[in-house]
């Protein structure tokens, strides 16, 4: 892998590397990348999807590589960590430069509203349930005098998003060069360090901002390395997803009145008009743009915010409102205007935007209706803003889907095929509509240190009925009970929905005499710790357990997957992309739904074998994996386990493992 990465960087091309768990892939790309950065004076950016891997690279792997290579390089390598602005404490806000913000809606979600669709993982040492908001803020202010980084992730125990909001600002709210405490600014220091560093470690959220066309988010660099690359397109999509609700409008109006000192009569009227329209909107994707009444209401919001932006300008003089508060109001209004402007566009101009309406329960138990807008495709954004003009290396344990790298290559814009990518949704203004040429890339599977056929069994429960609308069938529950009993507990249950996980857990608690934990009972790190501590314990959960959970040893001898994890048929973005590919003459099901399922199946099955000593069974309780025509595409994406449809074989294997334990 290291040789392939070095050659790819030297040639200025792109590489997709599948490297199984235990391969040491971070060293496989860090050694040639750091060496190239120092010898050629070319900057390298490394991006990860998870906080855990980011910490591992910046605190362990990169220092190790830098120390090992130092005798062989003309100078020591420099390393920097870069995150989004809101991840750093704002010293000016702590010092009183910004007024207290009402606990709001828009910016509590991060740099963009779409972050709500992909909540961050629970933080290490999360705040206890007895600590009040005031106590958390007080602890933050004390920490502000001690920290050398201002990085939220260096605060242990952590605090809630509401508390962090009281000591941080977004990049839009930052006063920039006008800030009286610019010399002490933590995010400015991090950004300055990243501009000088040989290797900069960042995250996929930052790549998403850069892919959306925001200039200057990342430092200049000639090489981009994307670890956990299977998550890149979802993260870029989330970053480019906008939302609009009456609550976000009211929040912006309050800030404008309170900190900008301006009346918001027109915006208040537009908010009321939108509220009346939202009540009657169905929860659905709008295939031809927003309905006329909704588009008119959103356009009124757009026009009102445009007018307010023209008056929310910094004032001077002794009676001027605090600049920090006015900047906060202006930033919130600008974000709202951009969202409304995007959604109110003419349907013809919006044909490459997916628009839909969804309802959720708010904090008080009421119903909150939101409008969403997401890009139809992001491969063009990734190709244009992330890979153009530089060398890219993408790596993960799961990149080869259905035995091919093509699906991932198309998803990130490296390979352009008219039957697999609608042309135009991510084009820049003025670009020709013809599909651009493919970017030179290579795929490489460097294998795994594990002997999957000897270490694991893939059991396909062919005899079970196909899953239906119910969370779990009686036949499935019987199968789960027998498998868990044979394994003596020691089970990680991966379910396609929370309803299914809860239903299965409730049934197993009645039938079995082993501890059953279910996601939602406690913070996920706490549940995983309890799962590891007691071999007889089972842990059932949904999406966040499918990826990133690392439980080696006898604790996990059985991984149960309840059904093929296709996206929901009513998922707006997936269904829109599938429709677009069908319209272009391609196979929308295979390109979108089957590819999505293959990726998650591979990630889920990968939870079983984490070391060369691990043994166990992956049991898939969906017979379609063995009987449907697309089943072979999905199974080719899985580790090369020994495969069986014989229930007795799986049961006896688990019993032998339990007896040996």
C-alpha positions as CSV (number, residue, x, y, z in Angstrom):
1,X,0.0,0.0,0.0
2,X,2.8,2.4,0.9
3,X,4.5,1.8,-2.5
4,X,1.2,2.3,-4.3
5,X,0.5,5.5,-2.5
6,X,4.0,6.9,-3.2
7,X,3.7,6.1,-6.9
8,X,0.2,7.7,-7.1
9,X,1.4,10.9,-5.5
10,X,4.5,11.1,-7.7
11,X,2.3,10.7,-10.8
12,X,-0.3,13.1,-9.7
13,X,-3.1,10.5,-10.1
14,X,-5.7,9.0,-7.8
15,X,-5.9,5.7,-5.8
16,X,-8.7,3.8,-4.2
17,X,-7.2,1.4,-1.6
18,X,-9.2,-1.2,0.2
19,X,-7.3,-2.2,3.3
20,X,-8.9,-4.6,5.8
21,X,-9.0,-4.2,9.5
22,X,-5.6,-4.8,11.1
23,X,-3.7,-3.9,7.9
24,X,-2.2,-0.7,9.4
25,X,-3.5,1.4,6.6
26,X,-2.9,4.7,8.4
27,X,0.9,3.9,8.4
28,X,0.5,2.7,4.8
29,X,-0.4,6.3,3.6
30,X,1.2,8.4,6.3
31,X,4.8,7.2,5.6
32,X,4.8,8.1,1.9
33,X,2.7,11.2,2.4
34,X,4.8,12.7,5.1
35,X,8.0,11.8,3.2
36,X,6.7,13.4,0.0
37,X,5.5,16.6,1.9
38,X,9.0,17.2,3.4
39,X,11.1,16.3,0.4
40,X,8.9,18.1,-2.2
41,X,7.7,20.9,0.0
42,X,4.1,20.0,-1.0
43,X,1.3,20.2,1.6
44,X,-0.8,17.1,2.4
45,X,-4.3,17.1,3.9
46,X,-5.5,13.9,5.7
47,X,-9.2,13.7,6.5
48,X,-11.1,11.2,8.7
49,X,-14.8,10.6,9.4
50,X,-14.6,9.8,13.1
51,X,-13.2,11.6,16.1
52,X,-11.5,8.4,17.3
53,X,-9.4,8.0,14.1
54,X,-8.6,11.7,14.0
55,X,-7.2,11.5,17.6
56,X,-5.3,8.3,16.8
57,X,-3.6,9.9,13.8
58,X,-2.7,13.2,15.4
59,X,-1.6,11.8,18.8
60,X,-0.1,8.4,17.9
61,X,0.4,7.5,14.2
62,X,1.7,10.8,12.8
63,X,4.2,11.5,15.7
64,X,5.4,7.9,15.3
65,X,5.9,8.2,11.5
66,X,7.6,11.7,11.9
67,X,10.0,10.3,14.5
68,X,10.8,7.2,12.4
69,X,11.5,9.3,9.2
70,X,13.3,12.1,10.8
71,X,16.8,10.6,10.3
72,X,16.0,10.1,6.6
73,X,14.7,13.6,5.9
74,X,16.4,17.0,5.6
75,X,14.3,18.6,8.3
76,X,11.7,17.6,10.9
77,X,8.1,17.4,9.6
78,X,5.4,19.8,10.9
79,X,1.9,18.6,11.8
80,X,-1.3,20.5,12.4
81,X,-4.9,19.7,13.3
82,X,-7.8,21.7,11.7
83,X,-11.5,21.7,12.6
84,X,-14.5,23.8,11.9
85,X,-14.7,27.2,13.6
86,X,-17.4,26.3,16.1
87,X,-15.2,23.5,17.5
88,X,-13.0,26.1,19.2
89,X,-13.6,28.3,22.2
90,X,-14.0,32.0,21.3
91,X,-11.9,34.0,23.8
92,X,-13.7,37.3,22.8
93,X,-17.1,35.7,23.5
94,X,-15.9,34.4,26.9
95,X,-14.6,37.9,27.7
96,X,-18.1,39.3,27.0
97,X,-17.7,40.4,23.4
98,X,-20.9,38.7,22.4
99,X,-24.2,38.8,24.2
100,X,-25.8,35.6,25.4
101,X,-27.6,33.8,22.6
102,X,-31.1,32.5,23.1
103,X,-30.9,28.7,22.8
104,X,-31.7,28.6,19.2
105,X,-32.2,26.4,16.2
106,X,-30.1,27.2,13.2
107,X,-26.6,27.4,14.6
108,X,-27.0,24.9,17.4
109,X,-26.8,22.4,14.5
110,X,-23.2,23.3,13.6
111,X,-21.8,25.1,10.6
112,X,-24.9,24.2,8.5
113,X,-28.4,23.1,9.2
114,X,-27.9,19.7,7.4
115,X,-25.7,18.5,10.3
116,X,-28.9,17.6,12.1
117,X,-29.2,14.6,9.8
118,X,-25.9,13.3,10.9
119,X,-25.5,14.0,14.6
120,X,-22.0,13.8,16.0
121,X,-21.0,10.7,18.1
122,X,-21.3,10.9,21.8
123,X,-18.2,12.5,23.3
124,X,-15.8,10.8,25.6
125,X,-16.5,11.6,29.2
126,X,-19.8,13.3,28.3
127,X,-21.4,15.5,31.0
128,X,-23.3,13.9,33.7
129,X,-27.1,14.2,33.9
130,X,-26.9,16.2,37.2
131,X,-24.8,19.0,35.8
132,X,-26.9,22.1,35.0
133,X,-26.4,24.3,32.0
134,X,-25.1,27.1,34.3
135,X,-22.6,24.7,35.9
136,X,-21.3,23.6,32.5
137,X,-20.8,27.1,31.3
138,X,-19.0,28.0,34.5
139,X,-16.7,25.0,34.0
140,X,-16.1,26.1,30.4
141,X,-15.1,29.6,31.5
142,X,-12.6,28.1,34.0
143,X,-11.3,25.9,31.3
144,X,-10.8,28.9,29.0
145,X,-8.0,30.1,31.4
146,X,-6.2,26.8,31.2
147,X,-6.5,25.4,27.7
148,X,-3.8,25.9,25.1
149,X,-5.9,24.8,22.2
150,X,-9.5,25.9,22.9
151,X,-10.5,22.6,21.1
152,X,-13.8,21.3,22.4
153,X,-12.6,17.7,22.2
154,X,-9.8,18.5,24.7
155,X,-12.5,19.2,27.4
156,X,-13.1,16.2,29.6
157,X,-15.8,15.7,30.7
158,X,-17.6,17.2,27.7
159,X,-20.5,19.6,27.7
160,X,-23.8,19.8,25.8
161,X,-24.2,21.6,22.5
162,X,-26.3,24.2,24.3
163,X,-23.5,24.9,26.8
164,X,-20.8,25.0,24.1
165,X,-22.8,27.5,22.1
166,X,-22.3,30.0,25.0
167,X,-18.6,30.1,24.4
168,X,-18.2,29.5,20.7
169,X,-19.1,31.2,17.4
170,X,-19.4,30.1,13.8
171,X,-17.1,31.4,11.1
172,X,-19.9,33.6,9.8
173,X,-20.3,35.2,13.3
174,X,-16.6,35.8,13.8
175,X,-15.5,39.4,13.8
176,X,-12.3,38.5,11.9
177,X,-9.7,41.2,11.6
178,X,-11.9,43.6,13.7
179,X,-11.8,41.3,16.8
180,X,-9.9,43.0,19.6
181,X,-8.6,39.6,20.8
182,X,-7.5,38.3,17.4
183,X,-3.9,37.6,18.6
184,X,-5.4,35.1,21.2
185,X,-8.0,33.5,18.8
186,X,-7.8,29.7,18.9
187,X,-9.3,29.0,15.5
188,X,-7.1,31.6,13.9
189,X,-4.1,30.0,15.5
190,X,-5.2,26.6,14.2
191,X,-5.7,27.9,10.7
192,X,-2.4,29.7,10.7
193,X,-0.6,26.5,11.8
194,X,-2.4,24.5,9.1
195,X,-1.1,26.9,6.4
196,X,2.5,26.2,7.5
197,X,2.3,22.5,8.3
198,X,3.5,19.7,6.0
199,X,0.6,17.4,7.0
200,X,-2.8,18.7,8.2
201,X,-5.3,16.4,9.8
202,X,-9.0,17.4,9.4
203,X,-12.4,15.8,9.0
204,X,-15.0,15.0,6.4
205,X,-17.2,17.9,7.6
206,X,-14.5,20.3,6.5
207,X,-14.2,18.5,3.2
208,X,-17.9,18.9,2.8
209,X,-17.7,22.7,3.3
210,X,-14.8,22.8,0.8
211,X,-16.7,20.7,-1.7
212,X,-19.6,23.1,-1.5
213,X,-17.3,25.8,-3.0
214,X,-16.3,27.7,0.1
215,X,-12.9,29.2,-0.5
216,X,-10.1,29.1,2.0
217,X,-11.7,26.4,4.3
218,X,-8.6,24.2,3.8
219,X,-5.0,25.4,3.4
220,X,-3.4,25.1,0.0
221,X,-2.4,21.5,-0.6
222,X,-1.3,19.2,-3.4
223,X,-2.3,15.9,-1.9
224,X,-5.6,14.8,-0.3
225,X,-5.8,11.6,1.6
226,X,-9.3,10.5,2.7
227,X,-9.5,7.8,5.3
228,X,-12.8,6.1,6.0
229,X,-13.6,7.2,2.4
230,X,-16.8,5.1,2.2
231,X,-18.4,7.9,4.2
232,X,-17.3,10.8,2.1
233,X,-20.3,11.2,-0.2
234,X,-22.8,11.0,2.7
235,X,-20.8,13.6,4.7
236,X,-20.6,16.0,1.7
237,X,-24.3,15.5,1.1
238,X,-25.1,16.3,4.7
239,X,-23.0,19.4,4.6
240,X,-24.7,20.6,1.5
241,X,-28.2,19.9,2.9
242,X,-30.2,22.9,4.1
243,X,-33.4,23.1,6.3
244,X,-36.0,25.7,6.9
245,X,-38.6,25.9,9.6
246,X,-40.7,28.6,11.4
247,X,-38.5,28.1,14.4
248,X,-35.3,29.1,12.5
249,X,-37.0,32.2,11.1
250,X,-38.3,33.2,14.6
251,X,-34.8,32.7,16.0
252,X,-33.2,34.9,13.3
253,X,-35.9,37.6,13.9
254,X,-35.3,37.6,17.6
255,X,-31.5,38.1,17.1
256,X,-32.1,40.9,14.6
257,X,-34.4,42.8,17.0
258,X,-32.3,42.1,20.2
259,X,-28.8,42.6,18.8
260,X,-29.4,44.5,15.6
261,X,-32.0,46.9,16.9
262,X,-34.1,46.6,13.7
263,X,-37.8,45.9,13.3
264,X,-38.7,42.6,11.7
265,X,-42.3,43.2,10.7
266,X,-42.0,41.8,7.2
267,X,-40.1,38.7,8.3
268,X,-42.6,38.1,11.1
269,X,-45.4,38.2,8.5
270,X,-43.5,35.9,6.2
271,X,-43.0,33.5,9.0
272,X,-46.7,33.4,9.8
273,X,-47.6,32.9,6.2
274,X,-45.1,30.0,5.9
275,X,-46.5,28.4,9.2
276,X,-50.0,28.3,7.6
277,X,-48.6,26.7,4.5
278,X,-46.5,24.1,6.3
279,X,-49.6,22.8,8.2
280,X,-51.1,21.5,5.0
281,X,-47.9,20.2,3.3
282,X,-47.6,16.4,3.1
283,X,-44.4,14.6,4.3
284,X,-43.0,13.9,0.9
285,X,-40.5,14.7,-1.8
286,X,-41.5,17.5,-4.2
287,X,-40.5,16.1,-7.6
288,X,-41.4,19.4,-9.4
289,X,-40.1,21.9,-6.9
290,X,-42.0,23.3,-3.9
291,X,-45.8,23.6,-4.4
292,X,-46.7,27.2,-5.5
293,X,-48.1,28.3,-2.2
294,X,-45.0,27.0,-0.3
295,X,-42.6,28.6,-2.9
296,X,-44.4,31.9,-2.5
297,X,-44.2,31.8,1.3
298,X,-40.5,30.9,1.2
299,X,-39.9,33.7,-1.4
300,X,-41.4,36.1,1.1
301,X,-38.9,34.9,3.7
302,X,-36.1,35.4,1.2
303,X,-37.2,38.9,0.3
304,X,-37.6,39.9,4.0
305,X,-34.2,38.6,4.9
306,X,-32.6,40.4,2.0
307,X,-34.1,43.7,3.2
308,X,-32.9,43.0,6.8
309,X,-29.4,42.2,5.6
310,X,-29.1,45.6,4.1
311,X,-29.7,47.3,7.5
312,X,-27.9,44.8,9.7
313,X,-24.6,46.5,9.0
314,X,-22.1,47.5,11.7
315,X,-22.9,50.8,13.3
316,X,-20.4,53.3,14.8
317,X,-20.7,55.8,17.6
318,X,-21.1,55.6,21.4
319,X,-24.7,54.4,21.2
320,X,-24.0,51.6,18.7
321,X,-25.1,48.1,19.7
322,X,-22.3,45.6,20.6
323,X,-20.6,44.6,17.4
324,X,-20.5,40.9,18.4
325,X,-24.2,40.7,18.9
326,X,-24.9,42.5,15.6
327,X,-22.5,40.2,13.8
328,X,-24.3,37.2,15.3
329,X,-27.6,38.5,14.1
330,X,-26.2,39.3,10.6
331,X,-24.7,35.8,10.3
332,X,-27.9,34.1,11.3
333,X,-29.9,36.3,8.8
334,X,-27.4,35.6,6.0
335,X,-27.7,31.8,6.6
336,X,-31.5,32.0,6.6
337,X,-31.5,34.1,3.4
338,X,-29.3,31.6,1.6
339,X,-31.5,28.7,2.5
340,X,-34.7,30.5,1.5
341,X,-33.1,31.7,-1.7
342,X,-32.1,28.2,-2.6
343,X,-35.6,26.7,-1.9
344,X,-37.6,29.5,-3.6
345,X,-35.7,29.2,-6.9
346,X,-37.6,28.5,-10.1
347,X,-38.4,24.8,-10.5
348,X,-36.4,24.7,-13.7
349,X,-33.4,26.1,-12.0
350,X,-34.0,23.8,-9.0
351,X,-34.2,20.6,-11.0
352,X,-30.9,19.3,-9.6
353,X,-32.0,20.0,-6.0
354,X,-34.0,17.5,-3.9
355,X,-36.8,19.2,-1.9
356,X,-38.9,17.6,0.7
357,X,-41.0,18.1,3.8
358,X,-40.6,16.2,7.1
359,X,-42.1,16.4,10.6
360,X,-40.4,15.6,13.9
361,X,-41.2,16.0,17.6
362,X,-39.8,19.1,19.2
363,X,-38.4,19.4,22.7
364,X,-41.8,20.1,24.2
365,X,-43.5,17.2,22.5
366,X,-45.0,19.3,19.7
367,X,-44.7,18.8,16.0
368,X,-42.0,20.6,14.1
369,X,-42.3,20.8,10.3
370,X,-39.2,21.5,8.2
371,X,-38.5,21.9,4.6
372,X,-35.2,20.4,3.3
373,X,-33.0,20.9,0.3
374,X,-30.2,18.6,-0.7
375,X,-28.1,18.3,-3.9
376,X,-29.2,15.6,-6.3
377,X,-25.6,14.5,-6.7
378,X,-22.3,15.4,-5.1
379,X,-19.8,13.5,-7.3
380,X,-19.3,16.6,-9.4
381,X,-18.7,18.8,-6.3
382,X,-16.1,16.3,-5.0
383,X,-14.4,16.0,-8.4
384,X,-14.3,19.8,-9.0
385,X,-13.5,21.1,-5.5
386,X,-11.6,18.3,-3.8
387,X,-9.7,16.3,-6.4
388,X,-9.1,18.7,-9.4
389,X,-5.5,19.7,-9.7
390,X,-4.2,17.5,-6.9
391,X,-3.5,13.8,-6.2
392,X,-6.1,11.9,-4.1
393,X,-5.8,8.7,-2.1
394,X,-9.0,7.2,-0.7
395,X,-8.9,4.3,1.7
396,X,-11.2,2.2,3.8
397,X,-11.8,-1.4,4.8
398,X,-14.9,-1.3,2.5
399,X,-14.4,0.3,-0.9
400,X,-14.8,-2.7,-3.3
401,X,-18.5,-3.2,-3.7
402,X,-19.9,-6.1,-5.7
403,X,-16.2,-7.0,-6.4
404,X,-15.5,-3.7,-8.1
405,X,-14.2,-0.2,-7.2
406,X,-16.4,1.4,-9.9
407,X,-19.4,2.2,-7.6
408,X,-17.2,4.2,-5.2
409,X,-15.2,5.8,-8.1
410,X,-18.4,7.0,-9.6
411,X,-19.7,8.3,-6.3
412,X,-16.7,10.5,-5.7
413,X,-16.5,11.7,-9.3
414,X,-13.4,9.8,-10.4
415,X,-15.2,7.9,-13.1
416,X,-17.9,9.4,-15.2
417,X,-20.4,7.2,-16.9
418,X,-23.6,8.6,-18.4
419,X,-25.6,5.6,-17.3
420,X,-24.5,5.9,-13.7
421,X,-24.4,9.7,-13.1
422,X,-26.9,12.3,-14.1
423,X,-24.9,15.0,-15.9
424,X,-25.4,18.5,-14.6
425,X,-26.6,18.5,-11.0
426,X,-23.2,19.5,-9.7
427,X,-21.9,21.5,-12.6
428,X,-20.5,25.0,-12.0
429,X,-22.2,27.9,-13.6
430,X,-20.8,28.2,-17.2
431,X,-19.5,24.7,-17.4
432,X,-20.4,22.7,-20.5
433,X,-23.2,20.2,-20.0
434,X,-21.3,17.4,-21.5
435,X,-19.8,14.9,-19.0
436,X,-16.1,15.7,-18.2
437,X,-13.5,13.1,-19.0
438,X,-12.7,10.4,-16.4
439,X,-9.9,11.2,-13.9
440,X,-7.0,8.7,-14.0
441,X,-7.4,6.4,-11.0
442,X,-6.5,2.9,-9.9
443,X,-8.1,0.5,-7.5
444,X,-6.0,-1.7,-5.1
445,X,-7.1,-4.3,-2.6
446,X,-4.2,-5.0,-0.3
447,X,-6.0,-7.8,1.4
448,X,-6.3,-8.5,5.1
449,X,-4.1,-10.2,7.8
450,X,-7.1,-12.3,8.7
451,X,-8.0,-15.7,7.4
452,X,-11.7,-15.1,6.9
453,X,-12.7,-18.6,5.6
454,X,-11.2,-20.2,8.7
455,X,-12.1,-17.5,11.3
456,X,-15.7,-16.8,10.4
457,X,-19.0,-18.3,9.0
458,X,-21.5,-16.3,7.0
459,X,-24.9,-17.9,7.7
460,X,-27.7,-17.0,5.3
461,X,-31.0,-17.9,6.8
462,X,-32.6,-18.9,3.5
463,X,-35.5,-20.7,5.1
464,X,-36.9,-17.6,6.8
465,X,-39.8,-15.5,5.3
466,X,-38.9,-12.2,3.7
467,X,-39.0,-9.3,6.1
468,X,-42.3,-7.3,6.0
469,X,-43.5,-4.0,7.4
470,X,-43.4,-5.3,11.0
471,X,-40.3,-4.7,13.1
472,X,-39.6,-8.5,13.3
473,X,-41.4,-11.6,12.3
474,X,-42.0,-14.5,14.8
475,X,-39.7,-16.7,12.8
476,X,-36.9,-14.1,13.0
477,X,-37.4,-13.8,16.8
478,X,-37.2,-17.6,17.1
479,X,-34.0,-17.6,15.0
480,X,-32.4,-14.9,17.1
481,X,-33.3,-16.7,20.4
482,X,-31.7,-20.0,19.2
483,X,-28.6,-18.3,17.8
484,X,-28.0,-16.2,20.9
485,X,-28.6,-19.3,23.1
486,X,-26.0,-21.3,21.1
487,X,-23.5,-18.4,21.4
488,X,-24.1,-18.0,25.2
489,X,-24.9,-14.4,24.7
490,X,-21.8,-12.7,23.1
491,X,-24.0,-11.1,20.4
492,X,-24.0,-7.8,18.5
493,X,-27.4,-7.3,16.9
494,X,-27.4,-4.9,14.0
495,X,-30.9,-3.8,13.0
496,X,-32.3,-1.7,10.2
497,X,-34.5,0.4,12.4
498,X,-34.8,1.4,16.1
499,X,-38.3,-0.2,16.2
500,X,-36.8,-3.5,15.1
501,X,-33.9,-3.3,17.7
502,X,-36.3,-2.4,20.5
503,X,-38.8,-5.2,19.6
504,X,-36.0,-7.8,19.3
505,X,-34.5,-6.7,22.6
506,X,-37.9,-6.9,24.4
507,X,-38.6,-10.3,23.0
508,X,-35.1,-11.7,24.0
509,X,-35.4,-10.2,27.5
510,X,-38.5,-12.3,28.0
511,X,-37.2,-15.5,26.4
512,X,-33.5,-15.6,27.4
513,X,-31.5,-15.5,30.6
514,X,-28.7,-13.2,29.3
515,X,-28.3,-9.5,29.7
516,X,-29.7,-7.6,26.7
517,X,-28.6,-4.0,26.1
518,X,-30.4,-1.9,23.5
519,X,-29.2,1.4,21.9
520,X,-30.9,4.3,23.6
521,X,-30.7,2.8,27.1
522,X,-27.6,4.9,27.8
523,X,-24.8,6.7,26.0
524,X,-23.4,4.5,23.3
525,X,-19.8,4.4,24.7
526,X,-21.3,3.3,28.1
527,X,-23.3,0.5,26.4
528,X,-20.2,-0.7,24.5
529,X,-18.2,-0.7,27.7
530,X,-20.8,-2.8,29.4
531,X,-21.0,-5.1,26.4
532,X,-17.2,-5.6,26.5
533,X,-17.1,-6.1,30.3
534,X,-19.5,-9.1,30.4
535,X,-19.1,-11.9,27.8
536,X,-22.7,-13.1,28.2
537,X,-24.1,-9.6,27.4
538,X,-25.8,-8.8,24.1
539,X,-26.0,-5.4,22.5
540,X,-28.7,-4.5,20.0
541,X,-28.8,-1.3,18.0
542,X,-29.0,0.6,14.7
543,X,-26.8,2.5,12.3
544,X,-24.1,3.8,14.6
545,X,-23.3,0.2,15.7
546,X,-22.9,-0.9,12.1
547,X,-19.8,1.2,11.7
548,X,-16.9,2.0,14.0
549,X,-17.6,-0.4,16.9
550,X,-14.5,-2.3,17.7
551,X,-15.0,-5.2,20.1
552,X,-12.4,-7.9,19.6
553,X,-12.2,-11.2,21.5
554,X,-14.8,-13.6,23.0
555,X,-17.3,-10.7,23.8
556,X,-18.5,-10.8,20.2
557,X,-18.9,-14.3,18.7
558,X,-22.1,-13.6,16.8
559,X,-23.2,-10.7,14.6
560,X,-26.9,-10.7,13.7
561,X,-28.1,-8.6,10.8
562,X,-31.9,-8.5,10.6
563,X,-32.4,-7.5,7.0
564,X,-30.6,-6.1,4.0
565,X,-30.1,-2.4,4.9
566,X,-31.6,-0.8,1.8
567,X,-32.5,2.9,2.1
568,X,-36.1,3.5,2.9
569,X,-38.2,3.6,-0.3
570,X,-39.4,7.1,0.8
571,X,-36.0,8.4,1.5
572,X,-36.0,11.7,-0.6
573,X,-32.4,11.8,-1.6
574,X,-32.0,8.1,-2.5
575,X,-35.2,7.9,-4.4
576,X,-34.4,11.1,-6.3
577,X,-31.0,9.8,-7.3
578,X,-32.4,6.5,-8.3
579,X,-35.0,8.2,-10.5
580,X,-32.4,10.4,-12.2
581,X,-30.2,7.4,-13.0
582,X,-33.2,5.5,-14.4
583,X,-34.1,8.5,-16.5
584,X,-30.5,8.5,-17.9
585,X,-30.8,4.9,-18.9
586,X,-29.0,3.3,-15.9
587,X,-30.1,0.9,-13.2
588,X,-31.2,3.1,-10.3
589,X,-31.7,0.2,-7.9
590,X,-28.2,-1.2,-8.4
591,X,-26.5,2.2,-8.5
592,X,-28.2,3.6,-5.4
593,X,-30.1,1.1,-3.2
594,X,-27.9,-2.0,-3.7
595,X,-24.7,0.0,-3.5
596,X,-25.9,1.6,-0.2
597,X,-26.9,-1.8,1.2
598,X,-23.6,-3.4,0.1
599,X,-21.6,-0.8,1.9
600,X,-23.5,-1.1,5.1
601,X,-23.5,-4.9,5.0
602,X,-19.7,-4.9,4.5
603,X,-19.3,-2.6,7.5
604,X,-21.7,-4.6,9.6
605,X,-20.1,-7.9,8.9
606,X,-16.8,-6.4,9.6
607,X,-17.7,-6.0,13.3
608,X,-17.0,-9.8,13.8
609,X,-13.3,-10.3,13.1
610,X,-11.2,-7.6,14.6
611,X,-8.0,-9.6,15.4
612,X,-6.3,-12.8,14.1
613,X,-7.6,-14.7,17.1
614,X,-11.3,-13.9,16.7
615,X,-13.8,-16.5,15.6
616,X,-17.5,-16.4,15.1
617,X,-20.6,-16.3,12.9
618,X,-22.3,-13.5,10.9
619,X,-26.0,-14.4,10.6
620,X,-28.1,-12.6,8.0
621,X,-31.8,-13.2,8.7
622,X,-33.0,-11.9,5.3
623,X,-33.4,-14.7,2.8
624,X,-33.1,-12.4,-0.2
625,X,-29.4,-12.3,0.3
626,X,-29.4,-16.0,-0.8
627,X,-32.3,-16.0,-3.2
628,X,-32.6,-12.6,-5.0
629,X,-30.7,-11.8,-8.2
630,X,-28.9,-8.9,-6.6
631,X,-27.7,-11.2,-3.7
632,X,-24.5,-12.1,-5.4
633,X,-23.6,-8.4,-5.8
634,X,-24.1,-7.9,-2.1
635,X,-22.3,-11.0,-0.9
636,X,-19.3,-10.2,-3.1
637,X,-19.0,-7.0,-1.0
638,X,-18.6,-9.0,2.2
639,X,-15.4,-10.5,3.8
640,X,-14.6,-13.9,2.4
641,X,-16.3,-15.9,5.2
642,X,-17.0,-19.6,4.8
643,X,-20.7,-19.6,3.7
644,X,-23.6,-21.8,4.6
645,X,-27.4,-21.8,4.5
646,X,-27.6,-24.7,7.0
647,X,-29.0,-23.6,10.3
648,X,-27.6,-26.6,12.1
649,X,-24.0,-25.8,11.0
650,X,-24.2,-22.3,12.3
651,X,-25.8,-23.4,15.6
652,X,-23.2,-26.1,16.2
653,X,-20.3,-23.8,15.4
654,X,-21.6,-21.3,18.0
655,X,-22.0,-24.0,20.6
656,X,-18.4,-25.2,20.1
657,X,-17.1,-21.6,20.5
658,X,-19.2,-21.2,23.6
659,X,-17.9,-24.4,25.1
660,X,-14.3,-23.5,24.4
661,X,-14.8,-20.2,26.1
